Each structure stands twice: as C-alpha cells, then as structure tokens.
Amino acid sequence: MNVRCTYCRNSFNLSRDFIVSAVAEAEEKRQKHVNVECIKCRKIIKVPVKQMKRFLPRQTTAEE
Ligand SMILES: [Zn+2]
C-alpha cells in the first residue's frame, strides 16, 4: 500500500509483510494506528489500522 508522509509529502510503499506484522502488533497493543517511519525525513506517520487491513488478504479463504 502507498503511504504519503504528512511532513515532507514523500510517498512510499509498504510491503504486505510489513503490514501483516504491523497490524498484528498494533492489535496486540490495542492501538488504532501503526507508526510508520518516513524513509525520507524519518518522521513518524500514523497510519490507521483499518486502512492497513484493507490491503491484507482474507485469511479465511484459501483458494488454489
Ligand atoms: Zn517524510
């Protein structure tokens, strides 16, 4: 998924692996946001867990 830094306007891509582990960690801590470090300015951007979940595959269906 693509994330845009609110500080420097740099946009970068988050890998699915990152999202999977970040969402799991946030849910464990009962956080509604995931802290993502901007690769350019290194500031912390808060990305809503809800938004991240949309990019995850559904775990209940195993096709193929
Ligand atoms: Zn930035």
N, CA, C, O and the ligand as a Tripos MOL2 file, in Angstrom:
@<TRIPOS>MOLECULE
protein
  257   255    65     0     0
PROTEIN
NO_CHARGES

@<TRIPOS>ATOM
      1 N           0.8350   -1.1890    0.0000 N.3       1 MET1
      2 CA          0.0000    0.0000    0.0000 C.3       1 MET1
      3 C           0.8640    1.2310    0.0000 C.2       1 MET1
      4 O           2.0050    1.2080    0.4600 O.2       1 MET1
      5 N           0.3190    2.2930   -0.5140 N.am      2 ASN2
      6 CA          1.0830    3.5140   -0.6190 C.3       2 ASN2
      7 C           0.7690    4.4720    0.5310 C.2       2 ASN2
      8 O          -0.3900    4.6850    0.8870 O.2       2 ASN2
      9 N           1.8160    5.0320    1.0920 N.am      3 VAL3
     10 CA          1.6580    5.9560    2.2060 C.3       3 VAL3
     11 C           2.3060    7.2830    1.8510 C.2       3 VAL3
     12 O           3.3990    7.3280    1.2860 O.2       3 VAL3
     13 N           1.6140    8.3600    2.1910 N.am      4 ARG4
     14 CA          2.2000    9.6610    1.9260 C.3       4 ARG4
     15 C           2.5730   10.3260    3.2410 C.2       4 ARG4
     16 O           1.7600   10.4260    4.1590 O.2       4 ARG4
     17 N           3.7960   10.7700    3.3090 N.am      5 CYS5
     18 CA          4.2660   11.4460    4.5080 C.3       5 CYS5
     19 C           3.5900   12.8030    4.6250 C.2       5 CYS5
     20 O           3.5480   13.5730    3.6660 O.2       5 CYS5
     21 N           3.0600   13.0880    5.8150 N.am      6 THR6
     22 CA          2.3570   14.3540    6.0050 C.3       6 THR6
     23 C           3.3250   15.5070    6.2290 C.2       6 THR6
     24 O           2.9250   16.6710    6.2140 O.2       6 THR6
     25 N           4.5840   15.1870    6.4340 N.am      7 TYR7
     26 CA          5.5730   16.2320    6.7160 C.3       7 TYR7
     27 C           6.3040   16.6800    5.4610 C.2       7 TYR7
     28 O           6.3990   17.8740    5.1770 O.2       7 TYR7
     29 N           6.8190   15.7100    4.7110 N.am      8 CYS8
     30 CA          7.6180   16.0810    3.5400 C.3       8 CYS8
     31 C           6.9550   15.7090    2.2190 C.2       8 CYS8
     32 O           7.5250   15.9210    1.1490 O.2       8 CYS8
     33 N           5.7460   15.1510    2.2980 N.am      9 ARG9
     34 CA          4.9700   14.8040    1.1010 C.3       9 ARG9
     35 C           5.5770   13.6800    0.2800 C.2       9 ARG9
     36 O           5.1490   13.4200   -0.8440 O.2       9 ARG9
     37 N           6.5560   13.0280    0.8340 N.am     10 ASN10
     38 CA          7.1390   11.8960    0.1360 C.3      10 ASN10
     39 C           6.1740   10.7100    0.2170 C.2      10 ASN10
     40 O           5.6090   10.4380    1.2770 O.2      10 ASN10
     41 N           5.9900   10.0130   -0.8910 N.am     11 SER11
     42 CA          5.1430    8.8250   -0.8070 C.3      11 SER11
     43 C           5.9840    7.5850   -1.0400 C.2      11 SER11
     44 O           6.8730    7.5630   -1.8910 O.2      11 SER11
     45 N           5.6860    6.5690   -0.2760 N.am     12 PHE12
     46 CA          6.4460    5.3300   -0.4010 C.3      12 PHE12
     47 C           5.5290    4.1410   -0.1680 C.2      12 PHE12
     48 O           4.4010    4.2710    0.3060 O.2      12 PHE12
     49 N           6.0570    2.9830   -0.5190 N.am     13 ASN13
     50 CA          5.2470    1.7800   -0.4900 C.3      13 ASN13
     51 C           5.5500    0.9080    0.7300 C.2      13 ASN13
     52 O           6.7050    0.7260    1.1140 O.2      13 ASN13
     53 N           4.4850    0.3780    1.3240 N.am     14 LEU14
     54 CA          4.6570   -0.5540    2.4340 C.3      14 LEU14
     55 C           4.4200   -1.9640    1.9070 C.2      14 LEU14
     56 O           3.4310   -2.2240    1.2220 O.2      14 LEU14
     57 N           5.3200   -2.8500    2.2270 N.am     15 SER15
     58 CA          5.1600   -4.2220    1.7480 C.3      15 SER15
     59 C           4.0730   -4.9420    2.5300 C.2      15 SER15
     60 O           3.7310   -4.5640    3.6510 O.2      15 SER15
     61 N           3.5420   -5.9840    1.9150 N.am     16 ARG16
     62 CA          2.4850   -6.7440    2.5710 C.3      16 ARG16
     63 C           3.0000   -7.3780    3.8680 C.2      16 ARG16
     64 O           2.2900   -7.4330    4.8720 O.2      16 ARG16
     65 N           4.2330   -7.8490    3.8240 N.am     17 ASP17
     66 CA          4.8260   -8.4440    5.0270 C.3      17 ASP17
     67 C           4.8780   -7.4530    6.1760 C.2      17 ASP17
     68 O           4.6000   -7.7890    7.3280 O.2      17 ASP17
     69 N           5.2440   -6.2150    5.8320 N.am     18 PHE18
     70 CA          5.3070   -5.1850    6.8670 C.3      18 PHE18
     71 C           3.9200   -4.9370    7.4510 C.2      18 PHE18
     72 O           3.7520   -4.8370    8.6660 O.2      18 PHE18
     73 N           2.9360   -4.8390    6.5710 N.am     19 ILE19
     74 CA          1.5740   -4.5600    7.0210 C.3      19 ILE19
     75 C           1.0570   -5.6810    7.9230 C.2      19 ILE19
     76 O           0.4360   -5.4190    8.9530 O.2      19 ILE19
     77 N           1.3150   -6.9220    7.5330 N.am     20 VAL20
     78 CA          0.8640   -8.0710    8.3240 C.3      20 VAL20
     79 C           1.4120   -7.9920    9.7430 C.2      20 VAL20
     80 O           0.6610   -8.1330   10.7080 O.2      20 VAL20
     81 N           2.7060   -7.7680    9.8730 N.am     21 SER21
     82 CA          3.2920   -7.7480   11.2120 C.3      21 SER21
     83 C           2.9230   -6.4860   11.9740 C.2      21 SER21
     84 O           2.7460   -6.5240   13.1910 O.2      21 SER21
     85 N           2.8050   -5.3650   11.2650 N.am     22 ALA22
     86 CA          2.4480   -4.1060   11.9240 C.3      22 ALA22
     87 C           1.0250   -4.1460   12.4680 C.2      22 ALA22
     88 O           0.7610   -3.6690   13.5710 O.2      22 ALA22
     89 N           0.1150   -4.7140   11.6900 N.am     23 VAL23
     90 CA         -1.2800   -4.8180   12.1280 C.3      23 VAL23
     91 C          -1.3850   -5.7630   13.3230 C.2      23 VAL23
     92 O          -2.1080   -5.4830   14.2800 O.2      23 VAL23
     93 N          -0.6690   -6.8730   13.2660 N.am     24 ALA24
     94 CA         -0.6890   -7.8310   14.3670 C.3      24 ALA24
     95 C          -0.1770   -7.1880   15.6510 C.2      24 ALA24
     96 O          -0.7370   -7.3830   16.7290 O.2      24 ALA24
     97 N           0.8860   -6.4290   15.5130 N.am     25 GLU25
     98 CA          1.4720   -5.7680   16.6790 C.3      25 GLU25
     99 C           0.5340   -4.7070   17.2430 C.2      25 GLU25
    100 O           0.3740   -4.5950   18.4580 O.2      25 GLU25
    101 N          -0.0800   -3.9360   16.3670 N.am     26 ALA26
    102 CA         -0.9940   -2.8820   16.8020 C.3      26 ALA26
    103 C          -2.2080   -3.4690   17.5200 C.2      26 ALA26
    104 O          -2.6820   -2.9240   18.5170 O.2      26 ALA26
    105 N          -2.6960   -4.5770   17.0000 N.am     27 GLU27
    106 CA         -3.8620   -5.2020   17.6320 C.3      27 GLU27
    107 C          -3.5070   -5.7720   18.9980 C.2      27 GLU27
    108 O          -4.3140   -5.7540   19.9270 O.2      27 GLU27
    109 N          -2.3030   -6.2700   19.0960 N.am     28 GLU28
    110 CA         -1.8400   -6.8110   20.3710 C.3      28 GLU28
    111 C          -1.7800   -5.7080   21.4250 C.2      28 GLU28
    112 O          -2.1320   -5.9130   22.5860 O.2      28 GLU28
    113 N          -1.3330   -4.5560   20.9970 N.am     29 LYS29
    114 CA         -1.2150   -3.4100   21.9080 C.3      29 LYS29
    115 C          -2.4960   -2.5840   21.9690 C.2      29 LYS29
    116 O          -2.5720   -1.5770   22.6730 O.2      29 LYS29
    117 N          -3.4950   -3.0300   21.2190 N.am     30 ARG30
    118 CA         -4.7800   -2.3250   21.1380 C.3      30 ARG30
    119 C          -4.6350   -0.8890   20.6660 C.2      30 ARG30
    120 O          -5.2820    0.0280   21.1730 O.2      30 ARG30
    121 N          -3.7800   -0.7280   19.6970 N.am     31 GLN31
    122 CA         -3.6010    0.5940   19.1020 C.3      31 GLN31
    123 C          -4.4220    0.6740   17.8240 C.2      31 GLN31
    124 O          -4.6280   -0.3230   17.1320 O.2      31 GLN31
    125 N          -4.8790    1.8710   17.5310 N.am     32 LYS32
    126 CA         -5.6720    2.0430   16.3170 C.3      32 LYS32
    127 C          -4.8290    2.5790   15.1630 C.2      32 LYS32
    128 O          -5.2940    2.6950   14.0290 O.2      32 LYS32
    129 N          -3.6020    2.8960   15.4780 N.am     33 HIS33
    130 CA         -2.6980    3.3850   14.4430 C.3      33 HIS33
    131 C          -1.3980    2.5930   14.4560 C.2      33 HIS33
    132 O          -0.9850    2.0420   15.4760 O.2      33 HIS33
    133 N          -0.7830    2.5560   13.3080 N.am     34 VAL34
    134 CA          0.5400    1.9480   13.2140 C.3      34 VAL34
    135 C           1.5320    3.0730   12.9320 C.2      34 VAL34
    136 O           1.3090    3.9200   12.0670 O.2      34 VAL34
    137 N           2.6160    3.0600   13.6730 N.am     35 ASN35
    138 CA          3.6330    4.0770   13.4540 C.3      35 ASN35
    139 C           4.5850    3.6320   12.3470 C.2      35 ASN35
    140 O           5.2520    2.6020   12.4490 O.2      35 ASN35
    141 N           4.6270    4.4240   11.3080 N.am     36 VAL36
    142 CA          5.5000    4.1170   10.1870 C.3      36 VAL36
    143 C           6.5080    5.2500   10.0490 C.2      36 VAL36
    144 O           6.1430    6.4260   10.0600 O.2      36 VAL36
    145 N           7.7670    4.8860    9.9210 N.am     37 GLU37
    146 CA          8.7960    5.9080    9.7760 C.3      37 GLU37
    147 C           8.9580    6.2640    8.3080 C.2      37 GLU37
    148 O           9.1310    5.3960    7.4530 O.2      37 GLU37
    149 N           8.8990    7.5560    8.0390 N.am     38 CYS38
    150 CA          9.1030    8.0180    6.6650 C.3      38 CYS38
    151 C          10.5320    7.7040    6.2470 C.2      38 CYS38
    152 O          11.4820    7.9750    6.9830 O.2      38 CYS38
    153 N          10.6720    7.1260    5.0480 N.am     39 ILE39
    154 CA         12.0040    6.7350    4.6060 C.3      39 ILE39
    155 C          12.8550    7.9470    4.2320 C.2      39 ILE39
    156 O          14.0760    7.8460    4.1090 O.2      39 ILE39
    157 N          12.2020    9.0820    4.0550 N.am     40 LYS40
    158 CA         12.9430   10.2630    3.6350 C.3      40 LYS40
    159 C          13.3060   11.1790    4.8100 C.2      40 LYS40
    160 O          14.4770   11.4840    5.0330 O.2      40 LYS40
    161 N          12.2900   11.6090    5.5510 N.am     41 CYS41
    162 CA         12.5590   12.5590    6.6280 C.3      41 CYS41
    163 C          12.5870   11.8950    8.0090 C.2      41 CYS41
    164 O          12.8830   12.5340    9.0190 O.2      41 CYS41
    165 N          12.2710   10.6010    8.0220 N.am     42 ARG42
    166 CA         12.3430    9.8010    9.2500 C.3      42 ARG42
    167 C          11.3940   10.2260   10.3620 C.2      42 ARG42
    168 O          11.5930    9.8820   11.5260 O.2      42 ARG42
    169 N          10.3690   10.9710    9.9960 N.am     43 LYS43
    170 CA          9.3600   11.3030   10.9930 C.3      43 LYS43
    171 C           8.3470   10.1670   11.0530 C.2      43 LYS43
    172 O           8.2190    9.3670   10.1270 O.2      43 LYS43
    173 N           7.6400   10.1250   12.1600 N.am     44 ILE44
    174 CA          6.6780    9.0470   12.3580 C.3      44 ILE44
    175 C           5.3100    9.4550   11.8210 C.2      44 ILE44
    176 O           4.7460   10.4780   12.2090 O.2      44 ILE44
    177 N           4.8050    8.6350   10.9300 N.am     45 ILE45
    178 CA          3.4810    8.8600   10.3600 C.3      45 ILE45
    179 C           2.5410    7.8310   10.9820 C.2      45 ILE45
    180 O           2.8820    6.6530   11.0910 O.2      45 ILE45
    181 N           1.3690    8.2780   11.3850 N.am     46 LYS46
    182 CA          0.4000    7.3460   11.9460 C.3      46 LYS46
    183 C          -0.5640    6.8860   10.8720 C.2      46 LYS46
    184 O          -1.3050    7.6820   10.2940 O.2      46 LYS46
    185 N          -0.5420    5.6020   10.6190 N.am     47 VAL47
    186 CA         -1.4420    5.0350    9.6190 C.3      47 VAL47
    187 C          -2.5170    4.2240   10.3420 C.2      47 VAL47
    188 O          -2.1930    3.3380   11.1330 O.2      47 VAL47
    189 N          -3.8010    4.5210   10.0760 N.am     48 PRO48
    190 CA         -4.8780    3.7790   10.7400 C.3      48 PRO48
    191 C          -4.8160    2.2890   10.4240 C.2      48 PRO48
    192 O          -4.6030    1.8870    9.2800 O.2      48 PRO48
    193 N          -5.0070    1.4770   11.4660 N.am     49 VAL49
    194 CA         -5.0020    0.0250   11.2880 C.3      49 VAL49
    195 C          -6.0840   -0.3940   10.2940 C.2      49 VAL49
    196 O          -5.8730   -1.2750    9.4610 O.2      49 VAL49
    197 N          -7.2380    0.2490   10.3990 N.am     50 LYS50
    198 CA         -8.3590   -0.0340    9.4930 C.3      50 LYS50
    199 C          -7.9350    0.0630    8.0330 C.2      50 LYS50
    200 O          -8.2570   -0.7900    7.2070 O.2      50 LYS50
    201 N          -7.2030    1.1310    7.7500 N.am     51 GLN51
    202 CA         -6.7630    1.3740    6.3880 C.3      51 GLN51
    203 C          -5.7930    0.2800    5.9290 C.2      51 GLN51
    204 O          -5.8340   -0.1680    4.7830 O.2      51 GLN51
    205 N          -4.9310   -0.1320    6.8400 N.am     52 MET52
    206 CA         -3.9550   -1.1730    6.5120 C.3      52 MET52
    207 C          -4.6250   -2.5230    6.2640 C.2      52 MET52
    208 O          -4.2160   -3.2900    5.3920 O.2      52 MET52
    209 N          -5.6510   -2.7890    7.0410 N.am     53 LYS53
    210 CA         -6.3250   -4.0830    6.9320 C.3      53 LYS53
    211 C          -6.9380   -4.3100    5.5630 C.2      53 LYS53
    212 O          -7.0990   -5.4490    5.1250 O.2      53 LYS53
    213 N          -7.2730   -3.2310    4.8990 N.am     54 ARG54
    214 CA         -7.8790   -3.3530    3.5790 C.3      54 ARG54
    215 C          -6.9090   -3.9520    2.5670 C.2      54 ARG54
    216 O          -7.3120   -4.4640    1.5220 O.2      54 ARG54
    217 N          -5.6240   -3.8760    2.9010 N.am     55 PHE55
    218 CA         -4.6290   -4.3850    1.9690 C.3      55 PHE55
    219 C          -4.1990   -5.8080    2.2910 C.2      55 PHE55
    220 O          -3.3640   -6.3960    1.6030 O.2      55 PHE55
    221 N          -4.7750   -6.3350    3.3280 N.am     56 LEU56
    222 CA         -4.4180   -7.7030    3.6980 C.3      56 LEU56
    223 C          -5.3560   -8.6890    3.0290 C.2      56 LEU56
    224 O          -6.5410   -8.4070    2.8530 O.2      56 LEU56
    225 N          -4.8280   -9.8410    2.6570 N.am     57 PRO57
    226 CA         -5.6940  -10.8770    2.1120 C.3      57 PRO57
    227 C          -6.5790  -11.4580    3.2030 C.2      57 PRO57
    228 O          -6.2080  -11.4670    4.3770 O.2      57 PRO57
    229 N          -7.7320  -11.9350    2.8170 N.am     58 ARG58
    230 CA         -8.6070  -12.5530    3.8070 C.3      58 ARG58
    231 C          -8.0310  -13.9010    4.2130 C.2      58 ARG58
    232 O          -7.6430  -14.7190    3.3790 O.2      58 ARG58
    233 N          -7.9890  -14.0980    5.5070 N.am     59 GLN59
    234 CA         -7.3430  -15.3170    5.9940 C.3      59 GLN59
    235 C          -8.2590  -16.5290    5.9880 C.2      59 GLN59
    236 O          -7.8060  -17.6660    6.1240 O.2      59 GLN59
    237 N          -9.5550  -16.2740    5.8290 N.am     60 THR60
    238 CA        -10.4960  -17.3860    5.9410 C.3      60 THR60
    239 C         -10.5920  -18.2070    4.6570 C.2      60 THR60
    240 O         -10.8520  -19.4100    4.6980 O.2      60 THR60
    241 N         -10.3780  -17.5440    3.5110 N.am     61 THR61
    242 CA        -10.4970  -18.2750    2.2620 C.3      61 THR61
    243 C          -9.1260  -18.6890    1.7410 C.2      61 THR61
    244 O          -8.2100  -17.8720    1.6420 O.2      61 THR61
    245 N          -9.0060  -19.9360    1.4180 N.am     62 ALA62
    246 CA         -7.7660  -20.4400    0.8530 C.3      62 ALA62
    247 C          -8.0350  -21.0030   -0.5260 C.2      62 ALA62
    248 O          -8.2890  -22.1950   -0.6940 O.2      62 ALA62
    249 N          -7.9760  -20.1340   -1.4940 N.am     63 GLU63
    250 CA         -8.1960  -20.5780   -2.8540 C.3      63 GLU63
    251 C          -6.8890  -21.0760   -3.4410 C.2      63 GLU63
    252 O          -5.8050  -20.6500   -3.0420 O.2      63 GLU63
    253 N          -7.0120  -21.9660   -4.3740 N.am     64 GLU64
    254 CA         -5.8710  -22.6340   -5.0150 C.3      64 GLU64
    255 C          -5.2160  -23.6760   -4.1040 C.2      64 GLU64
    256 O          -4.2450  -24.3210   -4.5010 O.2      64 GLU64
    257 ZN          8.6820   12.4400    5.2990 Zn       65 ZN65
@<TRIPOS>BOND
     1     1     2 1
     2     2     3 1
     3     3     4 2
     4     3     5 am
     5     5     6 1
     6     6     7 1
     7     7     8 2
     8     7     9 am
     9     9    10 1
    10    10    11 1
    11    11    12 2
    12    11    13 am
    13    13    14 1
    14    14    15 1
    15    15    16 2
    16    15    17 am
    17    17    18 1
    18    18    19 1
    19    19    20 2
    20    19    21 am
    21    21    22 1
    22    22    23 1
    23    23    24 2
    24    23    25 am
    25    25    26 1
    26    26    27 1
    27    27    28 2
    28    27    29 am
    29    29    30 1
    30    30    31 1
    31    31    32 2
    32    31    33 am
    33    33    34 1
    34    34    35 1
    35    35    36 2
    36    35    37 am
    37    37    38 1
    38    38    39 1
    39    39    40 2
    40    39    41 am
    41    41    42 1
    42    42    43 1
    43    43    44 2
    44    43    45 am
    45    45    46 1
    46    46    47 1
    47    47    48 2
    48    47    49 am
    49    49    50 1
    50    50    51 1
    51    51    52 2
    52    51    53 am
    53    53    54 1
    54    54    55 1
    55    55    56 2
    56    55    57 am
    57    57    58 1
    58    58    59 1
    59    59    60 2
    60    59    61 am
    61    61    62 1
    62    62    63 1
    63    63    64 2
    64    63    65 am
    65    65    66 1
    66    66    67 1
    67    67    68 2
    68    67    69 am
    69    69    70 1
    70    70    71 1
    71    71    72 2
    72    71    73 am
    73    73    74 1
    74    74    75 1
    75    75    76 2
    76    75    77 am
    77    77    78 1
    78    78    79 1
    79    79    80 2
    80    79    81 am
    81    81    82 1
    82    82    83 1
    83    83    84 2
    84    83    85 am
    85    85    86 1
    86    86    87 1
    87    87    88 2
    88    87    89 am
    89    89    90 1
    90    90    91 1
    91    91    92 2
    92    91    93 am
    93    93    94 1
    94    94    95 1
    95    95    96 2
    96    95    97 am
    97    97    98 1
    98    98    99 1
    99    99   100 2
   100    99   101 am
   101   101   102 1
   102   102   103 1
   103   103   104 2
   104   103   105 am
   105   105   106 1
   106   106   107 1
   107   107   108 2
   108   107   109 am
   109   109   110 1
   110   110   111 1
   111   111   112 2
   112   111   113 am
   113   113   114 1
   114   114   115 1
   115   115   116 2
   116   115   117 am
   117   117   118 1
   118   118   119 1
   119   119   120 2
   120   119   121 am
   121   121   122 1
   122   122   123 1
   123   123   124 2
   124   123   125 am
   125   125   126 1
   126   126   127 1
   127   127   128 2
   128   127   129 am
   129   129   130 1
   130   130   131 1
   131   131   132 2
   132   131   133 am
   133   133   134 1
   134   134   135 1
   135   135   136 2
   136   135   137 am
   137   137   138 1
   138   138   139 1
   139   139   140 2
   140   139   141 am
   141   141   142 1
   142   142   143 1
   143   143   144 2
   144   143   145 am
   145   145   146 1
   146   146   147 1
   147   147   148 2
   148   147   149 am
   149   149   150 1
   150   150   151 1
   151   151   152 2
   152   151   153 am
   153   153   154 1
   154   154   155 1
   155   155   156 2
   156   155   157 am
   157   157   158 1
   158   158   159 1
   159   159   160 2
   160   159   161 am
   161   161   162 1
   162   162   163 1
   163   163   164 2
   164   163   165 am
   165   165   166 1
   166   166   167 1
   167   167   168 2
   168   167   169 am
   169   169   170 1
   170   170   171 1
   171   171   172 2
   172   171   173 am
   173   173   174 1
   174   174   175 1
   175   175   176 2
   176   175   177 am
   177   177   178 1
   178   178   179 1
   179   179   180 2
   180   179   181 am
   181   181   182 1
   182   182   183 1
   183   183   184 2
   184   183   185 am
   185   185   186 1
   186   186   187 1
   187   187   188 2
   188   187   189 am
   189   189   190 1
   190   190   191 1
   191   191   192 2
   192   191   193 am
   193   193   194 1
   194   194   195 1
   195   195   196 2
   196   195   197 am
   197   197   198 1
   198   198   199 1
   199   199   200 2
   200   199   201 am
   201   201   202 1
   202   202   203 1
   203   203   204 2
   204   203   205 am
   205   205   206 1
   206   206   207 1
   207   207   208 2
   208   207   209 am
   209   209   210 1
   210   210   211 1
   211   211   212 2
   212   211   213 am
   213   213   214 1
   214   214   215 1
   215   215   216 2
   216   215   217 am
   217   217   218 1
   218   218   219 1
   219   219   220 2
   220   219   221 am
   221   221   222 1
   222   222   223 1
   223   223   224 2
   224   223   225 am
   225   225   226 1
   226   226   227 1
   227   227   228 2
   228   227   229 am
   229   229   230 1
   230   230   231 1
   231   231   232 2
   232   231   233 am
   233   233   234 1
   234   234   235 1
   235   235   236 2
   236   235   237 am
   237   237   238 1
   238   238   239 1
   239   239   240 2
   240   239   241 am
   241   241   242 1
   242   242   243 1
   243   243   244 2
   244   243   245 am
   245   245   246 1
   246   246   247 1
   247   247   248 2
   248   247   249 am
   249   249   250 1
   250   250   251 1
   251   251   252 2
   252   251   253 am
   253   253   254 1
   254   254   255 1
   255   255   256 2
@<TRIPOS>SUBSTRUCTURE
     1 MET1         2 RESIDUE 1 A MET
     2 ASN2         6 RESIDUE 1 A ASN
     3 VAL3        10 RESIDUE 1 A VAL
     4 ARG4        14 RESIDUE 1 A ARG
     5 CYS5        18 RESIDUE 1 A CYS
     6 THR6        22 RESIDUE 1 A THR
     7 TYR7        26 RESIDUE 1 A TYR
     8 CYS8        30 RESIDUE 1 A CYS
     9 ARG9        34 RESIDUE 1 A ARG
    10 ASN10       38 RESIDUE 1 A ASN
    11 SER11       42 RESIDUE 1 A SER
    12 PHE12       46 RESIDUE 1 A PHE
    13 ASN13       50 RESIDUE 1 A ASN
    14 LEU14       54 RESIDUE 1 A LEU
    15 SER15       58 RESIDUE 1 A SER
    16 ARG16       62 RESIDUE 1 A ARG
    17 ASP17       66 RESIDUE 1 A ASP
    18 PHE18       70 RESIDUE 1 A PHE
    19 ILE19       74 RESIDUE 1 A ILE
    20 VAL20       78 RESIDUE 1 A VAL
    21 SER21       82 RESIDUE 1 A SER
    22 ALA22       86 RESIDUE 1 A ALA
    23 VAL23       90 RESIDUE 1 A VAL
    24 ALA24       94 RESIDUE 1 A ALA
    25 GLU25       98 RESIDUE 1 A GLU
    26 ALA26      102 RESIDUE 1 A ALA
    27 GLU27      106 RESIDUE 1 A GLU
    28 GLU28      110 RESIDUE 1 A GLU
    29 LYS29      114 RESIDUE 1 A LYS
    30 ARG30      118 RESIDUE 1 A ARG
    31 GLN31      122 RESIDUE 1 A GLN
    32 LYS32      126 RESIDUE 1 A LYS
    33 HIS33      130 RESIDUE 1 A HIS
    34 VAL34      134 RESIDUE 1 A VAL
    35 ASN35      138 RESIDUE 1 A ASN
    36 VAL36      142 RESIDUE 1 A VAL
    37 GLU37      146 RESIDUE 1 A GLU
    38 CYS38      150 RESIDUE 1 A CYS
    39 ILE39      154 RESIDUE 1 A ILE
    40 LYS40      158 RESIDUE 1 A LYS
    41 CYS41      162 RESIDUE 1 A CYS
    42 ARG42      166 RESIDUE 1 A ARG
    43 LYS43      170 RESIDUE 1 A LYS
    44 ILE44      174 RESIDUE 1 A ILE
    45 ILE45      178 RESIDUE 1 A ILE
    46 LYS46      182 RESIDUE 1 A LYS
    47 VAL47      186 RESIDUE 1 A VAL
    48 PRO48      190 RESIDUE 1 A PRO
    49 VAL49      194 RESIDUE 1 A VAL
    50 LYS50      198 RESIDUE 1 A LYS
    51 GLN51      202 RESIDUE 1 A GLN
    52 MET52      206 RESIDUE 1 A MET
    53 LYS53      210 RESIDUE 1 A LYS
    54 ARG54      214 RESIDUE 1 A ARG
    55 PHE55      218 RESIDUE 1 A PHE
    56 LEU56      222 RESIDUE 1 A LEU
    57 PRO57      226 RESIDUE 1 A PRO
    58 ARG58      230 RESIDUE 1 A ARG
    59 GLN59      234 RESIDUE 1 A GLN
    60 THR60      238 RESIDUE 1 A THR
    61 THR61      242 RESIDUE 1 A THR
    62 ALA62      246 RESIDUE 1 A ALA
    63 GLU63      250 RESIDUE 1 A GLU
    64 GLU64      254 RESIDUE 1 A GLU
    65 ZN65       257 GROUP 0 **** ****
